[in-house]
Amino acid sequence: MADVVRLLPDSVANQIAAGEVVQRPASVVKELVENAVDAGAGHIRVVLKNVGKASIQVIDDGKGMSPADARMAFERHATSKIASAQDLFHIHTLGFRGEALPSIASVSEVELRTRREGEELGTVLCMAASELKSQEKACTPKGTNITVKNLFYNIPARRKFLKSDATELRNVTNEFLRVALTHPEIAFSLENNGTELYDLPATGLRQRIVHIFGKASDGRLISVECDTSLVGIKGFVSSPEYARKTYGEQYFFVNNRFMKHPFFHKAVLEAYEGLIGADSIPSYFLYLTVEPSMVDVNIHPTKTEIKFQNESDFFQILLACIREALGKLNLTPPLDFDTEGKPDYMEPRAESQAPFVPRITYDPGYNPFHYPARMTPEDSDFEHTRVSCGEYRQEKAPARWDALFDGVKEEPEAVQSLFPGMEEPQVPGGPVSSCYFQMKGRYIVTPVQSGLMLIDQKRAHERVLFDKYAESLSASRVAGQKSLFPEVLELSASDFLLLQELLPDLEMLGFELNVFGKQCYAIQATPPDLPNNRAKEVLVELVEHYKNTEGSIRDKARERVALALAKAAAVAYGTALACGEMAEMAERLFACRNHRHTADGKVIVHLLKYEDVNNWFK
């Protein structure tokens, strides 16, 4: 029987490795930019065509390579970063395994131009599908200029799995920013199809964050800094009032390497406990400096998951460090122990004013256990009638009060409604009482025929708004409410482009946005049912929800826009609702085709049955 075990060709082995290292254009940008950083570049430029699907060009002014090094860099596991297994525990560079360039060259066409300082001529090398096409000397600037064309041209199936241009550009931007945030001393630029997205000069860390996320972020940052024998921590966290409902600006770095660490994220949330809501997420940019021997960065192909020794110790230090930074804000009024127990100083009275001695009156014959005889409605001056919401209304006033209210006609209390013109709700399956009340500012509770019905007020509003927005997007354009003084919305470059793609759908909903300077929109009009003072907040939350929504199928795009806007515009937990508003909310909810669940599948209504309550008291 013939032998069946054989060695794979290098081209096949490189393509297998590329499946782990090169997943999309963003993976190529990450590897090439990290190589440029390791080469000591002072300026790194990234140029994309068709969000990297056509070409990715990374230009740096680093050390460059010799002709032999340029050729050797495309061999598997060829690296200048490590020489033995012990070096894995003393890594200070971003790349070290020697898999990036051969993996990229196996699934694309690569052109490399490089020259070292002091050499007259550089090297131009061309690769395609792991094969060397040409290598020759040429005149080229100092540093390295590498161009990756036709990504996955020899693996059409992999190319089909790429997402939409907006999604791929967002992934490229995320990888680009992760490197730019770790090296503020390096100038970075990113452009796509001739449009400049980022131009980041060499600055300090705080200025780098402001350049990326906008000037508004400057006032939100709280400095964090502590130094222990185990770890050094520095960076910034956001003020509690600027916490968001979605992820977006959460960055952990260890030894200038981006990482994802849910355990440390939990430490940040615990530090904010009591300052933000349970569903809110603060922004943070935290940089940890530890001994390389205490971390293992070689547990994941993309090197974003890192293993720490004694993670619980790092957790406690991180928690204490952030709490100390937040405590410096004086979020709670301080106690003045110096004046405790001392008498208050009062201004002396004028000589013409006589001193006033307060007097207390009381009834010496008062008996709290004495109850008067029960009065009948005929004998009493008061008659009470039970009305909705558990209130009592006075029908007959005492005769001695008639003069005070002579000519005054009692009018029902005006309630500002979320849904004007609605009548009392009718729930399918049984009549509803007119009595409504709120529980903990979150649930609307009302009795029904078979027990008690609890409605999540925010989810109910989301369901109502989603159906309304979805109908508006599939029908005609809604006339927006014009703003007398338009607000200016400043966004990051990626968010600006994302909102630009959503403009047609937003206009159908009633928004009117005009470009107002670089990465800014002027909000000229808003949907009729959206308060003007919430327009900026709702648009920011809409972008965040849309970014974090999985999937990229274009026929679902409008549905995702409607869902994101409904989530952003829905009434928040803790908002007090009047009885009429709760009744209207229930009416609108039960008019929806699916009133039991939100558009993303969360439960809205729960019925507490009378039989279940009886079982509690058995």
N, C-alpha and C positions, 0 to 999 in steps of 0.2 A: 504494500500500500504506500502511495506516494506521500511525502511530507506535505502538510497543509499550512504550517505556520511559516510566514514569510515577513520580511521587513517592508514596511510601507515606503513608497517613494517620498522624497522630501516635499514635493509639491502637494501630495495628498495629506501628509502630516501637517503641513503649514495651513492647509484649508481647515483641517480639524481644529487646530489651535485658534484659527481665526473665528471659528464659531463661538469661542468663549471670550476672546479679546475684542474682536471687531463685530459688533452687533448692528451698528447703524453709523451714519456720518458723525454723530456726536462722539462715538468711541475713537474714531480716527483723530478728531480734533483734540480730544483729551490726551492721547498718547503723544502726538506731535508737539503740542504745547508744553507738556511736561518735559519732553526731551530738550526743548529750547530753554526752559528754565534751568535744567541741569547743566546746560552748556554755558551758563553764565551770561545770558543775553540781558541787555538793558532795555531793549524794545522788541516786542513780539507783535507781529501783524498777521491776522487770519483773514483770508479772502475766500468767500464761498460763491459758487455758482449753482443756482437751483438748490439752495440749502445744503450743498455738499454732495448731492446726487450726481451732478455733472463733474465738479472738481472742488478740491479742498487744497488751498495753498497756505503754508505757514512759513513766514519769513522772519528770521532773527539775526541779530548782530553778535552772536556768541562766538565761541572759540573756533568753530568749524572743524573739518576733518581732513586728514591726509587721504591720498588716493587709496591706500591699502585699507585704512579704517572705513572709508566710505563703502568699499566692496564687502568687507567683513561684517558690517552692521546688518546686512540682509541675510546672514546665516543664522540658523536657529540657535538660541541660547548663547549668542555671542554678545558679551557685555563687558564694559570697562568698570562696572560698579562693584563687583564682588569677585573673589578668587577662591574662596573656600566656604564650607557650610557655616563656619563661625561668623563669617561676615554678614550673614542674614540677620544676626542679632545686633548689628551695629550699623544699620542702614540710615543714612542721612539724605539720600537722594530720592526722587520720586519714582524713576524707573530703574530696574535692576535685573530683570529676568531675561532680557534679550529676546522677547517674543513679539514685541509690537511691530517693528519694521518688517520682519519676514511674514508675519500674519497679514499685514496690510498689503504687502507686495503680492501675496498669493491670490488676492481677490480683486485686484485693481491694476491700473497702469501707473507706475511711479516714476517721476523724474526728480533727481536729486542734484542740486547745484551747491557746492560748498568750497570754502577756501579758508585756510588758516592765516592768522596774522603773520606778516613777514614773508609770505610766499607770493611770488609774482602771478602764478596761474593757479586756478582752482581745478575742480573735477566736476564733470557732468556725467551722470550715470542714469541709465534708463532700465527699468525692470517691468516685466509684465507676466503675470501668472507664475511667479517665482523664477522666471528665466531672465538671465542677463541679456539685454538686447544690445547695449553699447556702453562703452566707458571711454572717455577721452578728456583731454585737458582743454580748458577754456578760461576766458577772462570773466571773472564773476566777483561780486562784492564779498567782503569779509563776512563770515558767518555761514548760515545754511538757509537755503531756499528749497523746500520740498513741495512738490505738487502731486496730489493723488487724484487721478481721473477715472471716470467710469467705474465707480465702486460697485462690486458684485456683477460686473459685466459677464464673467464666466460662470456665475451661479445665478441664473435667472430666478430660480425659486426663492432665493434669499432676498432678491431685490423686490419681489412682489410683497414681501412681508413688511416693507417699509411703510410708515404711516403717512399722513398728509403732510404737505409742506409746512403748515403751521406747527404741527406736532414735532416734526423733525427739527425745525428751527428752534423751537422751545427747548428741545433736548440739547442741541448744540450750545445754546445760550447758557443753559445751566452748567454744563461742563466748563465752558469758558469762564464763567463768573467764579466757579469754585477755585480755579487756579489764580484768577486775578485777585481774589480776596486774600489769598495767602501770601502774595508778594506785591504789596503796594509800592515797593521801591522800583518795580519794573513797569514800564509803560506798555499798555496793551491797546489794541484796536481790533474791531471786528466789523466786517462788511459783508453784505449779501447782495449779489446782482447789482453792484455799484452803489448800493445804499449803505451809508455808514450807520451802524447800530450802536457801537460804543467807541469812544475815543478817550481812554483813561490815561492821564498823565501820571508820572511817578510822583507820589505824594505820601502822606502818612495814612495810617489805617482808617481813622475817622473820616478823612477827606475821601478816601477810596470808597467807603460805604455810601457817603453822600453823593458822589459822582454816579454811582450805580443805581441807587434807589431814590434819588431825588432830594432836593433841598429840604423838603418837609421832614425827612428822616433825621435831620441833624438835631432837632429839639426833642426827639423821642429817645435818644440813646443815653443810657446810664453806664458809666465806666465801671468795669469789673477788673480787679487786679489783686492777686495774692500770690505769695511765694512760700512754699513749704519744702521740706527736704525730699518729699515724694514727687510733687508736681508743682509746676508754675502755671498759673492761670491768668490770662488777661483777655480783654475784649470788651464787648458791649452787650447789654440786654435792653429791651424796650421798656418804657414806662407802662405800668399796668393798664392805664386807660386806653392804650393803643393796641391791646391784644386783639387778635382777630379770631374768626371762627374757623378758619382753614389754615392749612400749612402753606408756607411760602418763603419765609425768611428765617429758617432755622438752620444754622451752620455750626458744626463741630469740626475743629481741626486739631490734629495731634502732630507735633513736629512739622508743621506747615503742610500737612497732608489731610485732605478732606476725608471725613469718615461719617458713617451712619451708626448711631449707638442708641437704641431705644432705652437702655437702662439709664444712661446719663440724661436723656431727654426727660425721663421720669423725675430725676433730681431737680431739673429746672422747673417743672410743673409743681413739684412739692414746695419749692422755694416761693412760688407765687400763691400758695394756698391761702385763701382768705382775702386775696387782693383782686383776683379775677374770677369769672364764672367757671363752672366746671367744664363748659364746652368751649372755652376760650384758649387760645394758644399764643403765648408771647413770642416775639421775635428775639433772636439772639445770635451773636457772632462771637464764639468762644474758642480761644486758642490755648491748647494744653501743650506744655513742654515737659517731656519726661525722658528718662534714659532709654535709648533705643532697645536695650536689653530687656526692658520691662513690658514691651509690646511686641505683638506678632502681626506684621502687616502682610504676611504671605498665606493667608487662609482663604483668599477669594481672588479670582482672576482679575477683577477690576480694582482690587485693593481698596475698596470702600468700607469693608468690614474688618475691624481690627480687634484683636483679643488683648486684654489687659491682665496683668497679674494683680491680684487683690483689688478687684473692681469695686468691692464695697467700700474700701478706703477712699478711692477716688470719688465715689458717690458722695460720701459725707463731706469731703473737702469742697467739692463743687457746690453742694447744697449750702454749706456755711458761707462760702464766698459770695454767692448770689444774694443770700439773705442779708449779708452785711452791706452790699451795695444798695439794695432796696431800702434798708433801714436808714441810710443817709438821706433819703428823700423826705423824711419826717412825714410819712403818710398819715400818722395819727398824731394828735396834738400832744406835745410833751407835758409832763407833770412838772410844775414849778414847786420844788420842795422848799425853796428859800422862803416863800410867802405862806406856806401851809400853817394854819393855826393862828396867823396874825390877824388883827382886826382890820376891816376895810377902812380906808381913809375917806372922810366925807368933807365936802366943802363947808366951811363955817357959814351959818346963816347971817343975814344982815341984822343989824341991831333993831331995825323996825319990825322985824318979823317975830311974832311970838312963837315959842316952841310948841310943837304939836305932839300931844301924847296919844298914841293909838289906844283905842278901847275895844274890848272884845265883848260881844253880847252872846248870851246863851240862855237856854230854857232849862231851869233847874228841875222842872217836873217832867222832863222828857223820859219816856219809857220805851226803849227800842223793841220790847217784846209785846207791846200792846198793839193789837190790830183793830181797826175800826170795823164796824159791822158792814157786811157786803152790801154795796149799793146796787140798786137796779138801774137800768137805763132810764126809767122814768124819773127816779129821784136824783140822778146825777146830772151835773152840768156838762159832762163830756160823753160823747158817743164815739166809739172807735170802730172802724171798719177795716178788716184785713184786706190789703191790696198786694199786688205782685211784689216779688223780691223780699218778702218778709217785713215790709215797712207798715207802719200804722199812720193813718191820716186822720187828723182831727176834723170831725164833721160839724160839731157844734161847739162854739167857743163860749166861755163863761160870760155872763152878762156884764160883769165889771170890766171885761176887756173889749166890749163892743166899740167903745169910744176910740180905742187905740187903732182899730182896724176899720174904722168907718170909711166906706167908699173904696176900700182896697179889695180888688178881686183876685182870688188865688189862681195862679196859672200853673199848669204842669211844668215841671223842671225840664229845661231844654237840654237835650243830650246830643253831643256831636257824634254822629254815627260813622262807623267805618263803611257801611253800605246804606246810603240814603234811600228812603222810600220803601222800606221793607216792613212787612207785617209780622205777627207772631208766627213762630215756626210750627210746621206740622211734620212730625217725624213719622216715616212709614212704619206701620205696624202698631200704632197706638198713639193716643193723645199725649201731649206734653203739658206739664204744668207751666204756668207763667212765672214760676219761681226759679231764679238763677242766682248762683253765687260762685265766687272764685275760691279755689283752694291753692294757697301758697303762690298766688300770682301766676299759676301755670295751667291749672285745669278748670274748666267750666263744668259745674255740677248741677244737674237738674233731675227731679223725679220723673219717672215714666211709669207706664202701666205695670211693668214687671219688676221694677226696682229703681236703682239709681244709675244714671248715665253720666260718665265722665268723658269730657272732650279735651284733648290737648289743644289749647288755643292757638299756639304757633303753627302746629301742623295743620290744623283746620284752616287757618288763613292761607298757608302755603297751598293747600289743595284747591281752595277757591281761586286764588290768584293764578295758579298754574293753568287751570282750565280756561280762565279768562285770557291769559296771555297766549296760550296755544291757539285759542279761537281767533285772536287778533292776528297772529302770524299767518294763519291759513286763510284769512278773509281780507278785508281791506285795511288800509293804514288808519291808525288811531290819531286823531288830532291832539297834539301835545299842548301842555299848558306853558305859555311863554313866560320867561323870567325877565323881570324888569332890570335886574342887575345880574347878568350871567356869572356863574362861578367858574373858576379855572381849575381844571383837574390835571395835575402833573403825574406822569407815570414813568416807569422804567421803559427802556427801549423795547424789550420783548412784550411787555404789557401794552405799550402803545400800538405796536403792530397787531397784537391780538385783538384789541378793541377796534382797530381799523377794519379787520375782517368781519366783525360783528355789527358794524354800522348799519348795513341794510336791514337786518333783523331788528335792531334797536329803533330804527326810524319807524318801522311798522308798529312798534309798541308805543310810540309817542315821544321818544327821545329825539332831540336835535342837537348834534355835536359838531362843532366846527374846529378845525385845526387852529391852534393859537400858540404859535411859537414852536420851539423844539420840544417834542415829546409832551405837548400840552393840548388839551381840548377845552374849548369854551362851551359850557352847558347852556344852550339857548332855550331849550324846552324840555319838559319832563312829562311822563304819563299823568293823566288827570288825577288818579287816585294816589299819587306819590307826593308826599310833602316836599317842597322845594329844598328845605334845609337838610334833607336826607339824600339828595341826588348824588353827591360825591361819594358818600358812604356806600350807597347801594351799588354804584358802578364799580367801586373798588372790590366789594364783596362779590359782585357778579363775575369779574375777571378771575378772582381767586377760585370761586366755585367751578368756573368753566375750565380753568387750567387743571384742576385736580379731578375732573370727571374723566373716568376711563373711557376709552373707545374713540374712534375717529371716523365713524361712518357718516358721510355727508348728509344722508337723508335723516339722521338723528340730530343734526346740528341745531335746528330750530327748537327741537324739543329740549335740548340741553340748555339753550339760551332761556327758554321760558322757565325751566326748573331753577336755573341759577338766579334769575331775577325774582322769582317767587320766594325763594329762600332768603334773599337779601331784603326784600321789601316787606316780608311778613312781620306781624306784630311780635315784639320781643317778649321773652319770658319776664315776668315781674311787672308787666304793664297792667295797670288797673283798668278794668273795663266796666262801664255802666251796664245796668240791667238790659237796657235796650240794645246796646252793642252786642251783648252776649246772645240775646234772642236773635238778632240779625245774623250773627255769625253762624248759629245753628241752622237757621233757615237756608242760608246760602250753601252751607256744607251739605245738607241733605238734598239740595237741588242738584248736586254733582252726581255724575254717573257712578263714580266709585268714591263713596264718602267714608269708607272704612280705612283706607290706606292712602298715604301720600304718593306722589308720582315716583318716588324712589323706594317705595315698599314699606314705609314705617306706619305703625298702627296709629290711628287717630282717635277712634271711639272704643270705649270699653264699657260693658254693661255689668253692673253689680246686681245680681239677681236677688230677689226677696228671699228665695229659698236658701241661698248661700249665707245671707245674714242670719237667718234662723238657726242654721247649723252652728254658728259661732256661740250661741247661747244655750246649746243643749248640755 
